[in-house]
Amino acid sequence: MGVRKKMNHFYSGKTHQANTMTTLHAGDKAPDFSLPGEDGVVHTLAEVAGTWTLLYFYPKDATPGCTVEAQTIRDAWPDFTGSSITVFGVSADSVASHKKFKDKQKLPFTLLADEKKEMVSAYGVWGKKKMMGREYDGISRTSFLIAPDGTIAKIYENVKPAEHAAEVLSDVKALS
């Protein structure tokens, strides 16, 4: 049930340990967070309680896959707002990097800056990755659909950036 690791005062008075993969499942209560958006305003999961929320974690601003994923959500934005879905994109990039990326891509949703990697650790998306034979720590392209009651309705692993927006919209329709 939820997360039980140590990580330096991250959420709800609990502590969690950074760089530890956490296994969350559909039906678990979604870990709360408190992170700045690209405009410097701090956002929390509690502020969107009662609505569907998509938390999509991505490796880095302005990279090809991350740009495609953000653009497909942007292009489907009328459908997201019509379904009352709040969207937060999350990466370890800085507030300034997020602002530049959001402005360049004309994104209508908030990008959260998790520079200390607390949220990515709590959601279990920070860990070992491999690319071109090189192993390194990074964020896996994973999303969490949070139900209005604050539980995780669905976890999307190995997200296909060009197809993700349509998949989420279809799932919210089916689950509502």
Secondary structure as UniProt FT lines:
FT   STRAND          6..11
FT   TURN            12..13
FT   STRAND          14..16
FT   TURN            18..19
FT   TURN            26..27
FT   STRAND          34..37
FT   TURN            38..39
FT   STRAND          42..44
FT   HELIX           46..48
FT   TURN            49..50
FT   STRAND          52..57
FT   TURN            61..62
FT   HELIX           64..75
FT   HELIX           77..82
FT   TURN            83..84
FT   STRAND          85..91
FT   HELIX           95..105
FT   STRAND          110..113
FT   TURN            115..116
FT   HELIX           118..122
FT   TURN            123..124
FT   STRAND          126..131
FT   TURN            132..133
FT   STRAND          134..139
FT   STRAND          142..146
FT   TURN            148..149
FT   STRAND          151..156
FT   TURN            161..163
FT   HELIX           164..175
//
